[in-house]
Amino acid sequence: MSRTALLYYEKLGLIEGRRADNGYRIYSETDVQRIKLIQQLHQGGLSLMECKMTLDSKLDRDLLANRLVKLDEEIASKQQSRHLLASLVSNEKPWHEMAIKNAPSAYMQWLNAQGFNAQEAIQIKWLSKAMTHHDQYMNDFNLIFDELLRWGPGSHNDTLKALSKVPNTPRTVLDIGCGKGASTCILAQNLDASITAIDTNKSALTFLSNEVMSLSKTATVYTICGSMEQLPFHNKTFDLIWSEGAAYIMGVEQALKSWKALLTANGVLVFSDLVFNTQSVSEEVATYWEQAYPDMQTLDTRRLQVSEAGYELVADFSLGGSAWNNYYQPLQQRINTLLPEMANSDALKCLIDEINFYNAHHEAYDYHMFIVVNTKRL
Ligand SMILES: C[S@@+](CC[C@H](N)C(=O)[O-])C[C@H]1O[C@@H](n2cnc3c(N)ncnc32)[C@H](O)[C@@H]1O
């Protein structure tokens, strides 16, 4: 212990030193023992005066019980931090799952800092996978999806239905995470507007540009290769923001918050997301989605988040079974084609599991479309 600390203890009356003839201060064996006890109590969260009261007076059991609760909380929190550090060191999955759930944007930055480019980082996050063998995983993943037109559930009719519920006449439209443009092309054919389609995947954008050229009547469509998390537009630019199956990549709540600034007053946001159909999700379903989409919510929770983010919900509806079929049927065919040469691929196995899981449990969850208006200033 430092000299200053000893003198301070003395000043508070915790110990009683005395000055020897040579000027040194002498402490008794009892003082030394008291110091040890005081230090332990102090580390447990008691102030020095509370330490003194505890040693010199009748025990204040309420005070100690309160400190005990706090101490238990601190230990639990330290345990979590320890667990996190351990899984970070060994690159285990729980760290990725925790980070995706609790700090999605910071997690993306962290992946970038580890040397993953934006597209890889997104795909890791997308699939909430640990990064072991990620090169192989990425290659397989791209090989499987490159040929598919849809990269998520959706249908022509559902896009048109959502569009019919948009209450304004949009002149400026942004399609975020447009992929190969399944929805962009429908918007282009049905709106008299300037449409900007943004995605991080260059080849998908090239595909979209070619598709647009082959359409008969269309609005103007610009494509931009960029991230939904750093959108290069001025505030209040768009009357309509469209995002099918993509808001979850940065987290729906975060998307609601940050895209709002880009909408004009009473501008409209249309997005689709995977939600639980019921409050009482079975353990099997909860466990599966906890690792595949940790931020998945019930429909009611998403509705609440919409209103808390300053939007008015105009309509929402469940995408029909054909939306899933449009995604899973071509995917299943692709899997069947690739399986003989890729039997050991983790990416392929994950997708097979996902389809099997859907077939067994699809009544518990839904792809849902939300049409919301930017009403309140927050
Ligand atoms: C599930 S797909 C949906 C694609 C399309 N909207 C559809 O319904 O077919 C998600 C899309 O988001 C894109 N994406 C992923 N991360 C992104 C990001 N940070 N910014 C923009 N697009 C992103 C992916 O490349 C992919 O095209």
The ligand as an ORCA input file, in Angstrom:
! r2SCAN-3c Opt
* xyz 0 1
  C     -31.899    -11.072    -50.049
  S     -31.202    -10.142    -51.319
  C     -32.614     -9.303    -51.938
  C     -32.421     -8.822    -53.335
  C     -33.632     -8.228    -54.004
  N     -34.179     -7.082    -53.306
  C     -34.670     -9.276    -54.215
  O     -35.723     -9.189    -53.572
  O     -34.424    -10.177    -55.044
  C     -30.296     -8.907    -50.482
  C     -29.556     -7.975    -51.400
  O     -28.908     -7.003    -50.631
  C     -27.633     -6.765    -51.187
  N     -26.804     -6.174    -50.147
  C     -26.181     -6.804    -49.148
  N     -25.583     -5.916    -48.367
  C     -25.811     -4.697    -48.889
  C     -25.425     -3.386    -48.522
  N     -24.688     -3.160    -47.440
  N     -25.837     -2.371    -49.258
  C     -26.594     -2.581    -50.360
  N     -26.986     -3.809    -50.754
  C     -26.606     -4.857    -50.022
  C     -27.162     -8.121    -51.649
  O     -26.137     -8.020    -52.620
  C     -28.465     -8.651    -52.216
  O     -28.613     -8.268    -53.560
*
